[in-house]
C-alpha cells in the first residue's frame, strides 16, 4: 500500500508528492477525485448528510410512535408470565 504521508508530514498520493506527479498521475488523481465527488453527491452531499446520531434519534422517535399506536397484548391463556 502506498504511503499517505511523507517523512516530513506532507500528503502523498500513490506514494508521490504533487511536485513529482507526471501527466498520467494528474489525470488519475483528477479521475479519482471526480469519483469521490460524485459518490458524495449521490449520498446527498456533505451538507445534507445526517450524522449517525441524528439517524438513530429519528429511528427511535419513529419506533416510539409506531409502538404507541399498537394495542397492548391481551392477557390470557397464551400470555403467561409464570414460566
DSSP file (Angstrom, degrees, kcal/mol; ACC not computed):
  #  RESIDUE AA STRUCTURE BP1 BP2  ACC     N-H-->O    O-->H-N    N-H-->O    O-->H-N    TCO  KAPPA ALPHA  PHI   PSI    X-CA   Y-CA   Z-CA
    1    1 A X              0   0    0      0, 0.0     3,-0.1     0, 0.0     2,-0.0   0.000 360.0 360.0 360.0 132.2    0.0    0.0    0.0
    2    2 A X        -     0   0    0      1,-0.1    12,-0.1     2,-0.0     2,-0.1  -0.310 360.0-100.9 -67.4 150.5    1.4    3.4   -0.9
    3    3 A X        -     0   0    0      1,-0.1    12,-1.0    11,-0.1    13,-0.1  -0.414  22.4-157.1 -69.5 145.6    2.3    5.8    1.8
    4    4 A X  S    S+     0   0    0      1,-0.2     8,-3.8    10,-0.1     2,-0.4   0.720  77.0  33.4 -93.5 -25.9   -0.2    8.6    2.5
    5    5 A X  B    S-A   11   0A   0      6,-0.3     6,-0.2    12,-0.0    -1,-0.2  -0.986  76.9-128.8-134.7 142.2    2.3   10.9    4.2
    6    6 A X    >   -     0   0    0      4,-2.8     3,-1.9    -2,-0.4     6,-0.1  -0.226  41.2 -92.8 -77.6 174.7    5.9   11.6    3.6
    7    7 A X  T 3  S+     0   0    0      1,-0.3    -1,-0.1     2,-0.1    -2,-0.0   0.781 128.5  51.5 -60.9 -26.3    8.5   11.7    6.4
    8    8 A X  T 3  S-     0   0    0      2,-0.1    -1,-0.3     0, 0.0    -2,-0.0   0.402 123.6-103.2 -92.1   3.8    8.0   15.4    6.8
    9    9 A X  S <  S+     0   0    0     -3,-1.9     2,-0.1     1,-0.3    -2,-0.1   0.448  72.0 144.0  93.7   0.4    4.2   15.0    7.1
   10   10 A X        -     0   0    0      1,-0.1    -4,-2.8    -5,-0.1    -1,-0.3  -0.475  56.8-104.4 -74.5 146.4    3.3   16.2    3.6
   11   11 A X  B     -A    5   0A   0     -6,-0.2     7,-0.4    -2,-0.1     2,-0.3  -0.461  38.0-162.8 -71.7 139.0    0.4   14.4    2.0
   12   12 A X        -     0   0    0     -8,-3.8     2,-0.4    -2,-0.2     5,-0.2  -0.880  12.3-152.2-120.0 153.5    1.2   11.9   -0.7
   13   13 A X  B >  S-B   16   0B   0      3,-2.7     3,-1.7    -2,-0.3    -9,-0.1  -0.988  86.1 -14.5-126.4 120.4   -1.0   10.3   -3.4
   14   14 A X  T 3  S-     0   0    0     -2,-0.4   -10,-0.1     1,-0.3    -1,-0.1   0.850 130.5 -55.2  53.3  36.3    0.1    6.8   -4.5
   15   15 A X  T 3  S+     0   0    0    -12,-1.0     2,-0.4     1,-0.2    -1,-0.3   0.536 117.4 108.6  80.4   6.7    3.4    7.5   -2.8
   16   16 A X  B <   -B   13   0B   0     -3,-1.7    -3,-2.7   -13,-0.1    -1,-0.2  -0.913  63.6-132.3-121.0 144.2    4.1   10.7   -4.7
   17   17 A X    >   -     0   0    0     -2,-0.4     3,-2.0    -5,-0.2     4,-0.4  -0.554  37.6-105.5 -80.9 156.7    4.1   14.3   -3.7
   18   18 A X  G >  S+     0   0    0     -7,-0.4     3,-1.2     1,-0.3    -1,-0.1   0.817 120.7  60.7 -54.3 -31.7    2.3   16.7   -6.0
   19   19 A X  G 3  S+     0   0    0      1,-0.2    -1,-0.3     0, 0.0    -3,-0.0   0.744 103.1  51.7 -68.4 -21.5    5.6   18.0   -7.3
   20   20 A X  G <  S+     0   0    0     -3,-2.0    -1,-0.2     2,-0.0    -2,-0.2   0.419  82.6 124.3 -94.5  -0.1    6.5   14.5   -8.5
   21   21 A X    <   -     0   0    0     -3,-1.2     2,-0.2    -4,-0.4    -3,-0.0  -0.323  47.8-151.4 -65.1 139.2    3.3   13.9  -10.5
   22   22 A X     >  -     0   0    0      1,-0.1     4,-2.0    -2,-0.0     5,-0.1  -0.482  37.5 -96.3 -92.9 176.9    3.5   13.1  -14.2
   23   23 A X  H  > S+     0   0    0      1,-0.2     4,-2.0     2,-0.2     5,-0.2   0.894 128.0  51.9 -62.6 -38.5    0.8   14.0  -16.6
   24   24 A X  H  > S+     0   0    0      1,-0.2     4,-2.3     2,-0.2    -1,-0.2   0.888 107.4  52.6 -64.8 -38.8   -0.7   10.5  -16.2
   25   25 A X  H  > S+     0   0    0      2,-0.2     4,-2.7     1,-0.2    -1,-0.2   0.897 107.1  52.6 -62.8 -39.9   -0.7   10.9  -12.4
   26   26 A X  H  X S+     0   0    0     -4,-2.0     4,-2.6     1,-0.2    -2,-0.2   0.925 110.5  46.9 -62.7 -44.6   -2.6   14.2  -12.7
   27   27 A X  H  X S+     0   0    0     -4,-2.0     4,-2.3     2,-0.2    -1,-0.2   0.894 113.0  49.0 -65.9 -39.0   -5.3   12.6  -14.8
   28   28 A X  H  X S+     0   0    0     -4,-2.3     4,-2.5     2,-0.2    -2,-0.2   0.915 112.2  48.8 -64.5 -42.2   -5.6    9.6  -12.4
   29   29 A X  H  X S+     0   0    0     -4,-2.7     4,-2.5     1,-0.2    -2,-0.2   0.917 111.7  49.1 -63.1 -43.5   -5.8   11.9   -9.4
   30   30 A X  H  X S+     0   0    0     -4,-2.6     4,-2.4     1,-0.2    -2,-0.2   0.903 111.8  48.8 -64.0 -40.7   -8.5   14.0  -11.2
   31   31 A X  H  X S+     0   0    0     -4,-2.3     4,-2.1     2,-0.2    -2,-0.2   0.911 112.4  47.9 -65.4 -42.2  -10.5   10.9  -12.1
   32   32 A X  H  X S+     0   0    0     -4,-2.5     4,-2.0     2,-0.2    -2,-0.2   0.906 112.1  49.7 -64.9 -40.9  -10.3    9.6   -8.5
   33   33 A X  H  X S+     0   0    0     -4,-2.5     4,-2.5     1,-0.2    -2,-0.2   0.903 109.3  51.9 -63.7 -41.4  -11.3   13.0   -7.1
   34   34 A X  H  X S+     0   0    0     -4,-2.4     4,-2.5     1,-0.2    -1,-0.2   0.897 108.1  52.1 -62.7 -40.1  -14.3   13.1   -9.5
   35   35 A X  H  X S+     0   0    0     -4,-2.1     4,-2.3     2,-0.2    -1,-0.2   0.917 110.1  48.5 -60.6 -43.6  -15.4    9.7   -8.4
   36   36 A X  H  X S+     0   0    0     -4,-2.0     4,-2.3     1,-0.2    -2,-0.2   0.918 112.3  48.3 -63.3 -43.9  -15.3   10.8   -4.7
   37   37 A X  H  X S+     0   0    0     -4,-2.5     4,-2.2     1,-0.2    -1,-0.2   0.892 111.7  49.3 -66.3 -39.1  -17.3   13.9   -5.5
   38   38 A X  H  X S+     0   0    0     -4,-2.5     4,-2.5     2,-0.2    -1,-0.2   0.901 110.6  50.6 -66.1 -39.7  -19.9   12.0   -7.5
   39   39 A X  H  X S+     0   0    0     -4,-2.3     4,-1.7     2,-0.2    -2,-0.2   0.918 110.6  49.3 -62.3 -43.1  -20.3    9.5   -4.7
   40   40 A X  H  <>S+     0   0    0     -4,-2.3     5,-3.1     1,-0.2    -1,-0.2   0.897 110.9  50.3 -63.0 -40.1  -20.7   12.3   -2.2
   41   41 A X  H ><5S+     0   0    0     -4,-2.2     3,-1.4     1,-0.2    -2,-0.2   0.898 109.1  51.3 -65.5 -40.1  -23.3   13.9   -4.4
   42   42 A X  H 3<5S+     0   0    0     -4,-2.5    -1,-0.2     1,-0.3    -2,-0.2   0.823 107.1  54.5 -64.9 -30.7  -25.2   10.6   -4.7
   43   43 A X  T 3<5S-     0   0    0     -4,-1.7    -1,-0.3    -5,-0.2    -2,-0.2   0.359 131.0 -91.5 -86.9   7.0  -25.2   10.3   -1.0
   44   44 A X  T <>5 -     0   0    0     -3,-1.4     4,-0.7    -5,-0.1    -3,-0.2   0.459  64.7 -88.1 102.5   1.2  -26.8   13.7   -0.5
   45   45 A X  H  >< -     0   0    0     -5,-3.1     4,-1.5    -6,-0.2    -4,-0.1   0.144  46.1 -80.4  78.7 160.1  -23.7   15.9   -0.2
   46   46 A X  H  4 S+     0   0    0      1,-0.2    -1,-0.1     2,-0.2    -5,-0.0   0.866 128.3  50.8 -67.2 -36.6  -21.8   16.7    2.9
   47   47 A X  H  4 S+     0   0    0      1,-0.2    -1,-0.2    -3,-0.0    -2,-0.1   0.842 115.5  41.3 -72.1 -32.7  -24.3   19.5    4.0
   48   48 A X  H  < S+     0   0    0     -4,-0.7    -1,-0.2     2,-0.1    -2,-0.2   0.658  89.6 107.0 -88.9 -16.6  -27.4   17.3    3.6
   49   49 A X     <  -     0   0    0     -4,-1.5     2,-0.3    -5,-0.1    -5,-0.1  -0.392  64.3-137.9 -67.9 137.0  -25.9   14.1    5.1
   50   50 A X        -     0   0    0     -2,-0.1     2,-0.1     1,-0.1    -1,-0.1  -0.682  17.5-114.6 -93.8 147.9  -27.1   13.3    8.6
   51   51 A X     >  -     0   0    0     -2,-0.3     4,-2.2     1,-0.1     5,-0.2  -0.377  27.7-111.3 -74.2 161.0  -24.9   12.2   11.3
   52   52 A X  H  > S+     0   0    0      1,-0.2     4,-2.6     2,-0.2     5,-0.2   0.889 119.2  55.7 -59.8 -39.4  -25.3    8.7   12.6
   53   53 A X  H  > S+     0   0    0      1,-0.2     4,-2.3     2,-0.2    -1,-0.2   0.897 107.3  48.9 -62.1 -40.3  -26.6   10.1   15.9
   54   54 A X  H  > S+     0   0    0      2,-0.2     4,-2.4     1,-0.2    -1,-0.2   0.914 111.4  49.5 -65.1 -41.9  -29.3   12.1   14.1
   55   55 A X  H  X S+     0   0    0     -4,-2.2     4,-2.2     1,-0.2    -2,-0.2   0.909 111.7  48.6 -64.4 -41.2  -30.4    9.0   12.2
   56   56 A X  H  X S+     0   0    0     -4,-2.6     4,-2.5     2,-0.2    -1,-0.2   0.905 110.6  51.1 -64.4 -41.2  -30.5    6.9   15.4
   57   57 A X  H  X S+     0   0    0     -4,-2.3     4,-2.2     1,-0.2    -2,-0.2   0.910 111.0  48.0 -63.0 -42.1  -32.6    9.6   17.1
   58   58 A X  H  X S+     0   0    0     -4,-2.4     4,-2.4     1,-0.2    -1,-0.2   0.893 111.4  51.1 -65.6 -38.3  -35.0    9.7   14.2
   59   59 A X  H  X S+     0   0    0     -4,-2.2     4,-2.5     2,-0.2    -2,-0.2   0.902 110.0  49.0 -64.4 -41.9  -35.3    5.9   14.2
   60   60 A X  H  X S+     0   0    0     -4,-2.5     4,-2.3     2,-0.2    -2,-0.2   0.901 111.7  49.4 -64.4 -40.3  -36.0    5.8   18.0
   61   61 A X  H  X S+     0   0    0     -4,-2.2     4,-2.1     2,-0.2    -2,-0.2   0.913 112.2  47.5 -65.8 -42.0  -38.7    8.5   17.6
   62   62 A X  H  X S+     0   0    0     -4,-2.4     4,-2.5     2,-0.2    -2,-0.2   0.910 112.0  49.8 -65.7 -41.8  -40.3    6.6   14.7
   63   63 A X  H  X S+     0   0    0     -4,-2.5     4,-2.7     1,-0.2     5,-0.2   0.895 109.5  51.9 -63.3 -39.6  -40.3    3.3   16.7
   64   64 A X  H  X S+     0   0    0     -4,-2.3     4,-2.1     2,-0.2    -1,-0.2   0.909 110.4  48.3 -63.8 -41.5  -41.8    5.0   19.7
   65   65 A X  H  X S+     0   0    0     -4,-2.1     4,-1.3     2,-0.2    -2,-0.2   0.928 113.9  46.2 -63.6 -44.7  -44.6    6.4   17.6
   66   66 A X  H  X S+     0   0    0     -4,-2.5     4,-0.7     1,-0.2    -2,-0.2   0.894 113.4  48.7 -67.1 -38.9  -45.3    3.1   16.0
   67   67 A X  H >< S+     0   0    0     -4,-2.7     3,-0.6     1,-0.2    -1,-0.2   0.849 108.0  54.7 -69.2 -33.4  -45.2    1.2   19.3
   68   68 A X  H 3< S+     0   0    0     -4,-2.1    -1,-0.2     1,-0.2    -2,-0.2   0.817 105.2  54.3 -68.3 -29.4  -47.6    3.7   20.9
   69   69 A X  H 3< S+     0   0    0     -4,-1.3    -1,-0.2    -5,-0.1    -2,-0.2   0.659  90.5  94.3 -79.6 -15.3  -50.1    3.1   18.1
   70   70 A X  S << S-     0   0    0     -4,-0.7     2,-0.1    -3,-0.6     3,-0.0  -0.500  81.2-116.1 -76.8 143.8  -50.1   -0.7   18.7
   71   71 A X        -     0   0    0     -2,-0.2     2,-0.2     1,-0.1    -1,-0.1  -0.483  35.2-103.8 -74.0 152.0  -52.7   -2.1   21.0
   72   72 A X        -     0   0    0     -2,-0.1    -1,-0.1     1,-0.1     2,-0.0  -0.515  42.8-100.9 -73.6 143.0  -51.5   -3.8   24.2
   73   73 A X        -     0   0    0     -2,-0.2     2,-0.3     1,-0.1    -1,-0.1  -0.369  38.1-113.3 -66.5 143.3  -51.5   -7.6   24.1
   74   74 A X        -     0   0    0     -3,-0.1     2,-0.4     1,-0.1     5,-0.2  -0.559  24.1-125.9 -77.6 136.6  -54.4   -9.2   25.9
   75   75 A X        +     0   0    0     -2,-0.3     2,-0.3     3,-0.1     5,-0.1  -0.680  59.4 109.4 -80.1 132.7  -53.6  -11.2   29.0
   76   76 A X  S    S-     0   0    0      3,-0.5     3,-0.1    -2,-0.4    -1,-0.0  -0.870  80.9 -40.0-172.2-154.3  -54.9  -14.7   28.7
   77   77 A X  S    S+     0   0    0     -2,-0.3     3,-0.1     1,-0.2    -2,-0.1   0.865 130.1  48.2 -63.5 -37.7  -54.1  -18.3   28.3
   78   78 A X  S    S+     0   0    0      1,-0.2     2,-1.0    -4,-0.1    -1,-0.2   0.811 104.0  62.5 -75.4 -29.7  -51.3  -17.6   25.7
   79   79 A X        +     0   0    0     -5,-0.2     2,-0.5    -3,-0.1    -3,-0.5  -0.735  67.1 164.6-102.6  88.5  -49.6  -14.8   27.6
   80   80 A X        -     0   0    0     -2,-1.0     3,-0.3    -3,-0.1    -3,-0.1  -0.892  22.5-172.7-106.4 131.8  -48.3  -16.4   30.8
   81   81 A X  S    S+     0   0    0     -2,-0.5    -1,-0.1     1,-0.2    -2,-0.0   0.459  72.3  79.4 -97.4  -3.5  -45.7  -14.7   32.9
   82   82 A X              0   0    0      1,-0.2    -1,-0.2     0, 0.0    -2,-0.0   0.236 360.0 360.0 -93.7  16.7  -45.1  -17.5   35.4
   83   83 A X              0   0    0     -3,-0.3    -1,-0.2     0, 0.0    -2,-0.1   0.467 360.0 360.0 -81.5 360.0  -42.8  -19.6   33.1
